Amino acid sequence: MPCTEVFFKYLKQREINRRTYHSIDEVRLSCFEYIEQFYNNYNPHSANNGLTPNQ
């Protein structure tokens, strides 16, 4: 599965589908926080030799 498909799969599973949003700004902030605080720090990827994006 391509990297972008995996990213959006996890974004939906771990963040988007678990919350109720009241504005588009809340969705944007939630996505930003997911990427900056979780995805880039804890998701190793084979395309990155098993390292997380921040490593």
Order of alpha helices (4+ residues) and beta strands (2+ residues): alpha-alpha
